[in-house]
Amino acid sequence: MALKVEDLEDLSKYRQIAAISYDELVPFIFEWIRRRSALMTFFWAACIISLFAAIRIRFNIHGYFPYREIFLHSCIGMIILPIICIPVHELLHIIPYWLSGARQIRAGMDLKQYLFYVTAHRYVASPLQFRIVALVPFILISAGVIILIIVCPGPWKWSLSSFLFVHTTMCAGDFALLNFYHLRTNSRIYTWDDADRKIAYFYEEI
């Protein structure tokens, strides 16, 4: 049976370990993305591999296509596709939330922090639910783009590979939050958001 916010107020079973205002999310993300772990090693390896793959593809197409076409595809991969991808990325956070039973789902942005987010108001997410919600966009978009890189012709390989690198870096916030969970492997953490007050709460099972 799914937990409710009121269940987490039972101090004999749960204790609050963090309450993070949305205004403080970026410092929180930077704090946990710097913490060393196998998960963050994987994330940084994914960034580096996608970067070097894009550079290699760029060198491979050098001389085969006009500079104007390569420049166009550079803009497509580094600017246009990432902008288009933002709502897709957030939608892929929403779907697993919805499938797990959340209904008051809200998407928002904080341009001062260059931050986009999805939250489920007063919905308690289990550790597994949270991990699924956080990972689905990275897994599905990365897999889809890799397939397109393989099947698409010349300059599109460049634009898609550069987009893959940009999108991987865009997932830094998701991986930082996952790292918060990962480094507490002995804890079972539940989280819920007060979307009205814009605060995320994290509770640890005692």
N, C-alpha and C positions, 0 to 999 in steps of 0.2 A: 504493500500500500504506500502511495506517495506521501512524503512528509509535507506538512504545512508549516508556515512561518511560526505559528504558535507552538508547534512541537519543539522547535529549536530553542524556545525560551525555557525549557526544562533544564535547569542548571545541573541536575544530577546526571544528565545524559550528554549534554552538549555545552561547549564554551565558545564564545566569540573570539576569533583570533585576528580578525581584521575588519575594518569598516572604511571603505575607500570612496571618497567623493569622486565623481566623474572629473572634476577639475584637477584631481591629483593622479589621474590614471597614467599620464605620461611619465612622471617621476617614478611611479610604481613599476611601470613597464621597464624603464631603464635599469631600475634596481635589480629586477629579477632576470633580465636578459643578460646581465653581466655575471650572474651566478653560474659557476662552472658545474656542468652535469653532462651525462651522456646525451640527454635530450638536446641541450644547447650545442653540443658537439655536432649532432646530426643536423641541426638547423644551420649552423655556420658552414658545415660541409656542403649542404644543399645550395646555399648562396654561392659559395666558391665554385662548385662544379657547374652550376648554371651560368655563372659569369664566364668561366673559361670555355664552356661549350659555345656560348654566344660569340666570344672573341674568335674562336677557331672557325666558326661558320662565316664570320665577317671576312677573315683572311681568305677563306676558300672561294668566296664569290668575288674577291677583288679582281678587277680587270675583265670580268665577264658581263658586267652590266654598267650602264651609264651612272655617273656619280649622282645625277639628279634622282634617278630611281632608287639608288641606295639611300640617299638622304631622306626621300619620302618614306621609305620603309623603316628608317631609323626613327622618324617622328611617329609612325604608326605603332612601333613596338614600345617606345619609351614614353609616349604621351597619350596617344589616342586610345590604344587598347587598355592601358591601366585605368583611364577615366571611365571607359565603358564597363570595365570589369568591376568597379566599385559596387554598383547595385547588385550585380551577379554574385559577388563574394558575400555581400550581406544577406542576400536571399538564401544562399547555401548555409548560412548560420540559422536563418529563420526556419527552414524546412525541418531539421531534426528537432528543434524546439517544439514546433507544432506537432510533429509526430509523437513526441514524448508526452504530450498533454497540455503544454502551455498554450494559453489563449490570449492573454493581454501582452502581446509581443509588440515592441516598439523599436523603430530604427531612428538613429539620430546622428548628428555630427557636431563636432566642435572645431571650427576652422582655426581658432587660435592655437589649438594643439595639433592641427592637421589630423584629426581623429574621427573615425567613423565607427559606429557601434550598433549592436543589436542587444536588446535587453527584454527579459520577460518579467513583467511587473508582478512581484510577490509570488513568484513561482520558485519553489525549492528544487534545485538541480542536484542530483546525486553526482558522485565523482565520475562515474561512467558517462552519464548524460552530458556533463560539462565537457569531458574530453572529446566526445563525439561532436558536439556543437562546435568546439574550437577547431577540430581537425578536418572536418568535411570539406570546407572550401579549399584548403591547401591540397588535399589528396585529389579531389575531383578535377580542379582546375589544372593542377600540375600534370595529371595523367592525360587529360584532354589535350593540353598544349603540346606535350611530348609526342603524342600520336600525330598531331597536325604538323609538327616539325618534320617528322619522318616522311609524311605523304605529300607535303606541299612543295612546290618548286622553288628554286634559287632564292630570290630576294625575300620571299615569304618565310623561308627558313630563318633568315636573319631577323626579320621583325618579330617573329614568334619566339625565337630564342632569347632575344633581348627582353621581350615582354615576360617570358618565364622568369628571368632573373629579377626584374622589377617586382613581379607579383610575389616571388619568394620573399623578398625583403619586406613587402607589404604585410606579410604574415608574422612579422616580428612581435606584434602585440599579442597575437594568439599564442605564440610559443612562450612568451614571457609568463603569461597566465598559466600555461601548462607547466612551466618550470616551477612555479609556486607550488603546484600540486606535487610535481615529481620529487622535489626536494623534501617533501613531507611524506615519504613513502610509508611510514609507519602510522600515518593518520588517515582517517576517513573524513574528507572535507565536503561539506554541503555549502551551497551558495544561493543567495537570492538577492534580487535587486528591488529597491524602492525607486521606481522610475520617476515618481513625482518629486522626491527629494534628491534624486540623482546620486544615490549612494549604493554601493555594492557591499554586501555583507558576506563574510565567510565564517563558518562554524566548524569546529572540530568535534568529532564524536569522542566522548570520554571512555 
